[in-house]
């Protein structure tokens, strides 16, 4: 990723040289992820719908998840909605509790900004299996998909987003407050969507692929 960024800025550099410079400068990161997704025994769990499906266009599948964001004192939770095909972060929210409300707020915002997907994929966390969350999706005619228990690979693109956020933003800063964490994450997610080249997108950014595809559609307004 760093190699691609440098090339986009006009530098002639390869992966090996980039790796050598990173080692000399001590650039590395740690990653940890506590369990933020606890299943509620009384909630209905939906089947995983994405196995063997080819996902190549925006708004075919959206994925969502929650992760833990450490601060200098305490922690907060980050929820994101991502477009699966383009890796674009469509909306996000921070909360100091694992409630359902902040997840629903972010999903509603994503609907308002980007329309609706055909399929919405999450894990089996109680926030996502709650009646409030699933009814919101059903009202829009969206098919609900849920990962198998302990199968993080079923939502691997969001897991990779967590790694990027923590490697490149969170572990570089000791946020003093929730407002400081929100500003830092807003800065990073703007960079992620607009400027960060993605290896799986042929070194394009999520915004370039998401909006480029939609603008090329025959019925695009």
N, C-alpha and C positions, 0 to 999 in steps of 0.2 A: 504494500500500500504506500509506504513512504517513497519507494522507488518511483511509483507511478505519479505521485504528487510532484516530485522533483522533476520528472520528465515533462510534466504539464507546464512547469515553470521555465522550461528551456534548458535544463541541465542534462548533460549526457552522462548517464550513470546506470549501472546494472545492479542486479540483486546482490552479487557478491561484494561489490564495493559498498553498497548501502549497508550490508550486514557488518562489514569491517568497520565502517564509521560508527555504527550503532554500538558495537562492542567497545570501541575506543572512548565513546562518550558515556558509556554505562547506561545506555537506554534499554530498559527491560521492564517487565511488569509482573505483578502477582494477580491471581484471580481466585476468588472464593464466592460461593453462592449458598447461603443457608436455605433451608426449605421454606419457601413462601407459599406453597400450594398444598393445602390440607383438604382432603376430601370430606364432604359432609355425608354421613351415612344415609340420610333421609332424602337426599337430592337425586334426581334422575341423571344418569350419565349417558351421553350420546356416543354413537360409534364413530370411529376414525374414518373419514371419507376420502382422504387424500392419497391413499396407497395406489400406485400405478396410474395416477392421473397426471397428465402433462399440463403444467401450469406455465403459460408463456405470455399472458397478457394482463395488464392492470385491471384491478377490481374483479378478477376471477376468484381469488382467494385472499382473504385478510387473515392475519394471525395476531394474537394478543397474549401478553404475559405480564407478570409482575416480578420485579427483582428488588433486592436490598441495596440501599445506597448508604454507606457509612459516612458519618460526619465527624468533626473533631470531638463532639460530645453527642452521643446517641446516633440515631439513624432515621432514615425515611424510606418509603417504598415508592418505586417508580413503575408506572403502568404505561405501556405503549401499544398502539395499534399500528401494524405494519402491513403494507401490501407485499404479498409473497413473491410475486414475479419480479418486481423491481427493487425490492428491499427498502422502499421509501417509508419513512416514519410518517404516518398520516395524522396522528395526534398523540398526546401524552399528558399525564398528570402525576403530581407528587402527593403523597399523603403520609401522615405519621401513624396511621392505623390501616389494618388490612380489611377495610370495609368494601362494600360493593359500590357505594355511591360514586367514588372518584373514578372507578372503572366505567360506569355507565355514562358519566359526564364526558369522558374522553371519546367513547364510542359515538355518542350523539354529536359531538363536535366533528368527528370524522365523517359521519353521514352528511352533515351540513356542508362540509367543505368539498367532499369527494364523491358523493353518491353512496351507493351500497354495493357490497360484493355479492357473488353468488353463494359462496361458502365462507363461514367464519370459523376459524380453528383456534382452540385454546387447550390448556390442560384440564385436569379434573378438579381444580381448586374450587372451594366452596363459593368464591365470588362468582365464578363462571357457570356453576351448575344451579345457582339460585334462580328462583322463579322470576325475579325482577330482571335479571340479565338475559335469560333465555327468552322471556316474553318480548323483550325489546327486539331481539333478532327475528323472532317469529312474526311480529307485526310487520316487518319489512319483507317477509317472504324469503328470508335467508336460511340456507341449510346450515345446521349446526354440526360441527365436527369437533371431537375431543381426542387428545392423545391417549394412548394406553398408559396405564399406571407405571411410572418409572421409566417411560420411553421418551427421554429428552430428545432423541433424534427425530421424533415425529414433529417437533416444532423447532428444528435445528437452526433455521434462519434467525429466529428471535434470540436463541441462545448465542449465536455468533454476534448479534448486535450487543448483547450484554458484555461480551468479552471486549468488543471495541470500545464501548462507553467506559468500561472500567480501566482498560489498559491506557486509553488515550486521554481520559479526562478525570475520572473520579479519584484514582490512586495518585494523581499528580497534585491534588488539592485536598486540604483538610478544611472542609466547609465549616464555617463558624455558626451558621444558622440555616434554617430551611429556605429563607429568601436568597441566601448566597448560593445554596445548592441549586435552587430553581434557575438563577441567572446563569450559573455554570453549565447546567444541562441544556438550557435553551440555546446558549452559544454553541455548544458542541453539536446538538441535533440539527441546528441550522447548517453548520459546517458539514455534517454527515450527509444531509440531503442535497445540498447545493454544490459542495466542493470536493468531497472525499471520493476519489475513484475507487471502483469496486472491481476486484479481479473477476468475479463471476458475471459482470456486466460489460465485459470487454473493455475494462478501464474507464467506463463512463460512470457518471454519478447517478444515484437513484432518481433525482429530479429529471435529468436528461432523458432517461428511459421512460419514466412514468408519463411525463407531459409530452414527450416526443411521440410516443405511441398513440396517445389519445388524440393529439392534433392531427395525426395521419389517418385517423378513422374517417370513412366517407361521411358519416353523419355528425362529425364533430362540429360544434358551433363555434 
